[in-house]
Amino acid sequence: MQHETGRIAILEDDPIMGESLCQRLSLEGHQVEWWTKGEEAVRKLSDGSPAFDLVLCDIRLPDMNGEDVFRQSSRETPTPFLFMSGFGDVDQAVRLMRSGAVDFITKPFEMSALLDRISSSLRTRSSAAVEGVLGISRSMRDAEMMLRRYASHPLPVLIQGETGTGKEVSARFLHRASSDPASPFIAVNCAAIPADLLESELFGHEKGAFTGANQLHRGYAERAGNGVLFLDEIGDMPPSLQAKLLRLLEDNKFHRLGSESPVSFKARVVCATHHDIGSEGSTFRKDLYFRLSALPVTLPPLRERPEDVLWLAQQFLEDIIRNRNVKVRGISSLAEDVMLEHPWPGNARELRNRLERAAALSENILLLPADLFPEKKGFEGRTGETLSEARDAAEKRQILRALSSTDGQISQAARQLGVSRTTLWEKMTRYGIETRV
């Protein structure tokens, strides 16, 4: 099977392990360089020589800690690190992943397992150039890369953000980026199922377990198999069930209601909530929160990433046109202006709903402001605005349009706008527009 190859640095002080890794990776087609000291690694990673695609780094080194090498070198030239450690534990893995490491493997390991991790890390690096899936803003691209990084790990993931920011979309993206995207993805909305039924729905029940239980029922946890159990709105889960979920995560098994036989649980747990369940005032169990938030992701509201508004609108509208019999074929410039001024309290969900309604009801080829915002009486613009403020607002809107049409590619947007890349970057900085470099 064809696999990714790249330029790999090995930081390993054990001569037998280091030589073995060098030989095997060279045979696999990689360009390999081997270092035995952290100081040497920091110097080589920061001296401006050709960049490495991956650093395979031991944690325990004779002169410094592998994490220190990672932090010092990342300040100069960010390079993906895959850590190896004979002293690995969950806390260390979490700390490294949160710091930006692409992967972590515990010694002793099978060489085949390491090669799989290396290939996965190199694929993740090459996928950084792929067009955004969740958005073109820097914050959403960062979230996307974090999810790619988390994809190969079995630890729970907690996705937090306001209602409508795309938490389930992100969870499904994480599943697609995993090693087995064909495995089940079972979504459970904890707020939509009555509290007295949620346990039965989650864990299942035996025939005769209670009145009305006329047959065996396999719950969501069982149906998830080796895939993902996605618990949406986990902050609304009843306290009694929180304790049972904690036990599920600790024991990797559960009991159907009315049964004494344990059922093995192999799925990965991914949760989402719009509540701040980790705050001091939250009634959510702290021990469960710490287990669920091993790998966290926070999605910012749409009002904080205006770069995504027109880009998302275009994605949504293309999907609507493809799947609905509508007359609409695009969005007018006037409507785009109003969309960029709107605060979007309902986030991406509100944007999608407005487009769905407007496309269904509009008789126009291009959506107008009144189609999207029928509740507003007029669109005369803001009053009391100086000429300079109006010019700046128009320039910002045009930059956002260009970024949307080029999927956040600054060089392409600059050419479209007829300015240099440096000029566009300066204007983006001035207007607080953030996207990838």
C-alpha positions as CSV (number, residue, x, y, z in Angstrom):
1,M,0.0,0.0,0.0
2,Q,1.3,3.5,-0.9
3,H,2.2,5.7,2.0
4,E,3.4,9.2,2.7
5,T,7.1,9.8,2.8
6,G,8.9,12.9,4.1
7,R,12.0,14.4,5.8
8,I,12.0,13.1,9.4
9,A,14.3,13.9,12.3
10,I,14.8,11.4,15.1
11,L,15.7,12.6,18.6
12,E,16.6,9.5,20.6
13,D,19.6,9.0,22.9
14,D,19.4,5.2,23.0
15,P,21.9,4.1,20.3
16,I,20.2,0.8,19.6
17,M,16.7,2.3,19.3
18,G,18.0,5.3,17.3
19,E,19.9,3.2,14.8
20,S,17.0,0.8,14.4
21,L,14.6,3.7,13.7
22,C,17.0,5.2,11.2
23,Q,17.4,2.0,9.3
24,R,13.7,1.2,9.2
25,L,12.5,4.7,8.2
26,S,15.2,4.9,5.5
27,L,14.0,1.6,4.1
28,E,10.4,3.0,4.1
29,G,11.6,5.8,1.8
30,H,12.0,8.7,4.3
31,Q,14.9,11.1,4.5
32,V,16.2,10.6,8.0
33,E,18.5,12.6,10.3
34,W,19.3,11.3,13.8
35,W,20.2,13.4,16.9
36,T,21.0,12.2,20.4
37,K,20.9,15.5,22.4
38,G,18.1,18.0,22.8
39,E,20.5,21.0,22.5
40,E,21.6,19.7,19.1
41,A,18.0,19.3,18.0
42,V,17.0,22.9,19.0
43,R,20.0,24.2,17.1
44,K,19.3,22.2,13.9
45,L,15.6,23.0,14.0
46,S,16.3,26.7,14.3
47,D,19.2,27.3,12.0
48,G,17.2,27.9,8.9
49,S,18.1,24.7,7.1
50,P,15.4,22.8,5.1
51,A,12.3,22.1,7.2
52,F,11.5,18.7,8.6
53,D,8.1,17.2,8.0
54,L,8.1,15.4,11.3
55,V,10.3,15.1,14.5
56,L,10.2,11.7,16.2
57,C,11.1,12.8,19.7
58,D,11.9,10.8,22.9
59,I,10.7,12.4,26.2
60,R,13.6,11.5,28.4
61,L,16.9,12.9,27.1
62,P,20.4,13.2,28.7
63,D,20.5,17.0,28.6
64,M,16.9,18.3,28.5
65,N,13.3,17.2,28.4
66,G,11.7,16.4,25.0
67,E,8.9,18.8,25.7
68,D,11.4,21.6,26.2
69,V,12.9,20.9,22.8
70,F,9.4,21.1,21.3
71,R,8.6,24.4,23.0
72,Q,11.9,26.1,22.2
73,S,12.1,25.0,18.5
74,S,8.4,25.8,17.9
75,R,9.0,29.4,18.7
76,E,11.4,29.7,15.7
77,T,10.1,27.1,13.1
78,P,6.9,25.2,14.0
79,T,7.5,21.6,13.2
80,P,5.2,18.6,13.9
81,F,6.4,16.5,16.8
82,L,5.5,12.8,17.4
83,F,6.5,11.9,20.9
84,M,7.8,8.6,22.2
85,S,8.0,7.8,25.9
86,G,8.5,4.8,28.2
87,F,6.8,6.8,31.0
88,G,3.7,7.8,29.1
89,D,0.3,8.3,30.7
90,V,-2.9,10.0,29.8
91,D,-2.1,13.3,31.5
92,Q,1.2,13.6,29.6
93,A,-0.5,12.7,26.3
94,V,-3.2,15.4,26.9
95,R,-0.6,18.0,27.8
96,L,1.4,17.3,24.6
97,M,-1.6,17.3,22.4
98,R,-2.9,20.5,23.8
99,S,0.5,22.1,23.2
100,G,0.4,21.2,19.6
101,A,2.0,17.7,19.2
102,V,0.6,15.8,16.3
103,D,0.8,12.4,18.1
104,F,2.1,10.4,21.0
105,I,3.1,6.7,21.3
106,T,4.2,4.8,24.4
107,K,7.2,2.5,24.5
108,P,7.5,-0.4,23.9
109,F,5.6,-0.2,20.6
110,E,5.4,-2.4,17.5
111,M,7.2,-0.9,14.6
112,S,4.1,-1.3,12.4
113,A,2.2,0.8,14.9
114,L,4.8,3.6,14.8
115,L,4.9,3.5,11.0
116,D,1.1,3.9,10.9
117,R,1.3,6.9,13.3
118,I,4.1,8.5,11.1
119,S,2.0,8.1,7.9
120,S,-1.0,9.5,9.7
121,S,1.0,12.5,10.9
122,L,2.4,13.2,7.5
123,R,-1.1,13.0,6.0
124,T,-2.3,15.5,8.6
125,R,0.5,17.9,7.7
126,S,-0.1,17.7,3.9
127,S,-3.9,18.2,4.6
128,A,-3.1,21.6,6.1
129,A,-3.2,23.0,2.6
130,V,-6.6,21.5,1.8
131,E,-9.4,24.0,1.6
132,G,-11.2,24.7,4.8
133,V,-14.1,22.4,5.7
134,L,-15.4,24.2,8.8
135,G,-14.5,27.8,7.8
136,I,-11.8,30.0,6.3
137,S,-11.2,32.1,9.5
138,R,-8.1,31.5,11.4
139,S,-10.0,30.3,14.5
140,M,-12.0,27.7,12.5
141,R,-8.9,26.5,10.7
142,D,-7.2,26.1,14.0
143,A,-10.2,24.1,15.3
144,E,-10.1,22.0,12.1
145,M,-6.4,21.2,12.6
146,M,-7.0,20.4,16.2
147,L,-9.7,17.9,15.3
148,R,-7.4,16.3,12.7
149,R,-4.8,16.0,15.4
150,Y,-7.3,14.4,17.7
151,A,-8.6,12.0,15.1
152,S,-6.2,9.1,15.7
153,H,-6.6,9.1,19.5
154,P,-9.3,7.2,21.5
155,L,-9.5,9.8,24.3
156,P,-12.8,11.7,24.7
157,V,-13.3,15.0,22.9
158,L,-15.4,17.9,24.3
159,I,-16.6,20.5,21.8
160,Q,-17.9,23.7,23.3
161,G,-19.5,26.7,21.7
162,E,-22.7,28.7,21.5
163,T,-25.8,27.1,20.0
164,G,-25.6,26.9,16.2
165,T,-21.8,27.2,15.9
166,G,-21.4,23.8,14.2
167,K,-20.6,21.4,17.1
168,E,-22.2,18.4,15.5
169,V,-20.6,19.3,12.1
170,S,-17.2,19.3,13.9
171,A,-17.9,16.0,15.6
172,R,-18.8,14.4,12.2
173,F,-15.6,15.9,10.7
174,L,-13.6,14.4,13.5
175,H,-15.1,11.0,12.7
176,R,-14.4,11.3,9.0
177,A,-10.8,12.2,9.8
178,S,-10.4,9.1,12.0
179,S,-8.8,5.8,10.9
180,D,-12.2,4.2,10.4
181,P,-14.6,6.7,9.0
182,A,-17.0,3.9,7.9
183,S,-17.7,2.9,11.5
184,P,-20.9,4.0,13.2
185,F,-21.5,7.6,14.2
186,I,-24.3,7.6,16.8
187,A,-25.7,11.0,17.8
188,V,-27.7,11.5,21.0
189,N,-29.3,14.8,21.9
190,C,-29.3,14.7,25.7
191,A,-31.7,17.7,25.9
192,A,-34.3,16.2,23.6
193,I,-34.9,12.9,25.4
194,P,-36.9,12.9,28.6
195,A,-34.7,12.3,31.6
196,D,-36.6,9.1,32.7
197,L,-36.1,7.6,29.2
198,L,-32.5,8.7,28.6
199,E,-30.8,5.9,30.5
200,S,-32.8,3.2,28.6
201,E,-32.1,4.9,25.3
202,L,-28.4,5.2,26.1
203,F,-27.7,1.8,27.6
204,G,-30.6,-0.3,26.4
205,H,-32.8,-2.7,28.3
206,E,-33.7,-6.4,28.5
207,K,-37.2,-7.7,27.7
208,G,-39.4,-7.3,30.8
209,A,-37.0,-4.9,32.5
210,F,-40.0,-2.6,33.1
211,T,-43.6,-2.2,32.1
212,G,-43.8,-1.9,28.4
213,A,-40.4,-3.4,27.7
214,N,-41.7,-6.1,25.4
215,Q,-38.4,-6.9,23.7
216,L,-34.6,-6.5,23.9
217,H,-33.5,-2.9,23.1
218,R,-29.9,-2.2,22.3
219,G,-29.0,1.3,23.4
220,Y,-26.9,4.0,21.6
221,A,-23.8,2.9,23.5
222,E,-24.1,-0.6,22.1
223,R,-25.0,0.5,18.6
224,A,-22.0,2.8,18.4
225,G,-19.8,-0.3,18.2
226,N,-16.2,0.7,17.3
227,G,-17.3,4.1,16.1
228,V,-18.3,7.4,17.8
229,L,-20.9,7.9,20.5
230,F,-21.7,11.7,20.1
231,L,-23.5,13.1,23.2
232,D,-24.9,16.5,22.2
233,E,-25.9,19.0,24.9
234,I,-24.1,16.9,27.5
235,G,-24.6,19.8,30.0
236,D,-28.3,18.9,30.1
237,M,-27.7,15.3,31.2
238,P,-29.3,14.4,34.6
239,P,-26.9,14.1,37.5
240,S,-27.8,10.4,38.1
241,L,-26.9,9.5,34.5
242,Q,-23.7,11.6,34.7
243,A,-22.5,9.1,37.4
244,K,-23.2,6.2,35.1
245,L,-21.5,7.8,32.2
246,L,-18.4,8.3,34.3
247,R,-18.5,4.6,35.2
248,L,-18.8,3.7,31.5
249,L,-15.7,5.8,30.7
250,E,-13.7,4.2,33.6
251,D,-14.7,0.6,33.1
252,N,-15.4,0.5,29.3
253,K,-18.5,-1.6,29.9
254,F,-22.1,-1.1,31.0
255,H,-25.3,-3.0,31.9
256,R,-28.5,-2.9,30.0
257,L,-31.5,-2.2,32.3
258,G,-32.7,-5.4,33.8
259,S,-29.5,-7.3,33.0
260,E,-26.6,-8.5,35.2
261,S,-24.3,-9.3,32.3
262,P,-21.9,-6.5,31.3
263,V,-21.6,-5.3,27.7
264,S,-18.2,-4.2,26.4
265,F,-18.0,-0.6,25.3
266,K,-15.5,0.1,22.5
267,A,-16.7,3.4,21.0
268,R,-15.1,6.8,21.3
269,V,-17.0,9.4,23.3
270,V,-17.4,12.9,21.8
271,C,-19.5,15.4,23.6
272,A,-20.8,18.9,22.9
273,T,-22.4,21.6,25.0
274,H,-23.2,25.3,24.9
275,H,-22.9,25.4,28.7
276,D,-19.7,26.3,30.5
277,I,-19.7,22.9,32.4
278,G,-16.3,23.5,33.8
279,S,-17.0,26.7,35.6
280,E,-17.2,27.0,39.4
281,G,-21.0,27.7,39.3
282,S,-21.8,24.7,37.1
283,T,-23.7,21.7,38.7
284,F,-22.1,19.3,36.2
285,R,-19.9,16.7,37.9
286,K,-16.3,17.9,37.9
287,D,-14.8,14.4,37.8
288,L,-16.9,13.7,34.6
289,Y,-16.0,17.0,33.1
290,F,-12.3,16.3,33.5
291,R,-12.7,12.9,31.8
292,L,-14.7,14.3,28.9
293,S,-12.5,17.3,28.3
294,A,-9.3,15.4,27.8
295,L,-9.1,16.8,24.3
296,P,-11.0,20.1,24.1
297,V,-12.2,22.2,21.2
298,T,-13.9,25.6,21.4
299,L,-15.8,27.0,18.5
300,P,-16.2,30.8,18.4
301,P,-19.5,32.5,17.6
302,L,-20.1,33.7,14.0
303,R,-20.0,37.3,15.1
304,E,-16.4,36.9,16.1
305,R,-15.4,35.5,12.7
306,P,-17.0,37.6,10.0
307,E,-14.6,36.1,7.4
308,D,-16.8,32.9,7.6
309,V,-20.2,34.6,7.0
310,L,-20.2,34.9,3.2
311,W,-18.2,31.7,2.8
312,L,-20.7,29.7,4.8
313,A,-23.6,31.4,3.0
314,Q,-22.2,30.2,-0.3
315,Q,-21.7,26.6,0.9
316,F,-25.3,26.6,2.3
317,L,-26.8,28.1,-0.8
318,E,-25.1,25.7,-3.1
319,D,-26.4,22.8,-1.1
320,I,-30.0,24.3,-1.1
321,I,-29.9,24.9,-4.9
322,R,-28.6,21.3,-5.4
323,N,-31.3,19.7,-3.3
324,R,-34.3,22.0,-3.7
325,N,-36.3,23.2,-6.6
326,V,-35.7,26.9,-6.2
327,K,-35.3,29.9,-8.6
328,V,-32.5,31.5,-6.6
329,R,-29.0,31.3,-8.0
330,G,-27.0,33.6,-5.8
331,I,-26.9,36.5,-3.3
332,S,-26.9,40.1,-4.3
333,S,-24.2,42.6,-3.1
334,L,-26.8,44.5,-1.1
335,A,-27.8,41.3,0.7
336,E,-24.2,40.5,1.4
337,D,-23.6,43.9,2.9
338,V,-26.6,43.4,5.3
339,M,-25.4,39.9,6.1
340,L,-22.0,41.3,7.1
341,E,-23.6,43.9,9.4
342,H,-25.9,41.4,11.1
343,P,-24.7,40.0,14.5
344,W,-26.0,36.5,13.9
345,P,-27.1,35.6,17.4
346,G,-28.2,32.2,16.2
347,N,-24.8,31.6,14.5
348,A,-24.4,29.3,11.5
349,R,-27.8,27.7,12.2
350,E,-29.5,31.0,11.9
351,L,-27.6,31.7,8.7
352,R,-28.7,28.4,7.2
353,N,-32.3,28.9,8.3
354,R,-32.6,32.4,6.8
355,L,-31.1,31.1,3.5
356,E,-33.5,28.1,3.4
357,R,-36.5,30.4,4.0
358,A,-35.4,33.1,1.5
359,A,-34.6,30.6,-1.2
360,A,-38.0,28.9,-0.8
361,L,-40.0,32.2,-0.9
362,S,-38.0,34.5,-3.1
363,E,-39.0,35.1,-6.8
364,N,-35.7,36.7,-7.5
365,I,-32.6,35.1,-9.1
366,L,-30.4,36.9,-6.6
367,L,-31.5,37.1,-2.9
368,L,-32.2,40.6,-1.8
369,P,-31.9,42.0,1.8
370,A,-35.7,41.8,2.2
371,D,-35.6,38.1,1.3
372,L,-33.2,37.3,4.1
373,F,-34.4,39.8,6.7
374,P,-38.1,40.4,6.1
375,E,-38.5,41.6,9.7
376,K,-36.4,44.7,9.0
377,K,-38.4,47.6,7.5
378,G,-35.6,49.4,5.7
379,F,-32.0,49.0,4.7
380,E,-30.9,52.6,4.4
381,G,-27.7,51.8,6.2
382,R,-26.3,53.2,9.4
383,T,-27.0,56.9,10.2
384,G,-24.5,59.4,11.6
385,E,-21.6,57.7,9.7
386,T,-18.8,59.9,8.5
387,L,-17.5,59.6,4.9
388,S,-14.3,58.0,6.2
389,E,-16.2,55.4,8.3
390,A,-18.5,54.6,5.3
391,R,-15.4,54.1,3.1
392,D,-13.7,51.8,5.6
393,A,-16.9,49.8,6.0
394,A,-17.2,49.3,2.3
395,E,-13.5,48.4,1.9
396,K,-13.8,45.8,4.7
397,R,-16.9,44.3,3.1
398,Q,-15.1,44.0,-0.3
399,I,-12.1,42.3,1.4
400,L,-14.4,39.8,3.1
401,R,-16.1,39.1,-0.3
402,A,-12.7,38.4,-1.9
403,L,-11.6,36.2,0.9
404,S,-14.9,34.2,0.7
405,S,-14.7,33.7,-3.0
406,T,-11.0,32.5,-2.8
407,D,-11.6,30.2,0.3
408,G,-9.4,32.5,2.5
409,Q,-6.4,32.4,0.1
410,I,-4.7,35.8,0.7
411,S,-2.6,35.8,-2.4
412,Q,-5.6,35.1,-4.7
413,A,-7.8,37.6,-2.9
414,A,-5.1,40.3,-3.3
415,R,-4.9,39.6,-7.1
416,Q,-8.7,39.8,-7.3
417,L,-8.7,43.1,-5.4
418,G,-5.9,44.5,-7.5
419,V,-3.5,45.2,-4.6
420,S,-0.3,43.6,-3.3
421,R,-0.4,40.8,-0.8
422,T,1.4,43.1,1.7
423,T,-1.2,45.8,1.2
424,L,-4.1,43.4,1.7
425,W,-2.4,41.9,4.8
426,E,-2.0,45.4,6.3
427,K,-5.7,46.3,5.6
428,M,-6.8,43.0,7.1
429,T,-4.8,43.7,10.3
430,R,-6.4,47.2,10.4
431,Y,-9.9,45.8,10.1
432,G,-9.3,42.9,12.5
433,I,-9.8,40.3,9.7
434,E,-8.0,37.0,10.4
435,T,-7.5,34.1,8.1
436,R,-4.6,31.8,7.2
437,V,-1.4,33.3,6.0
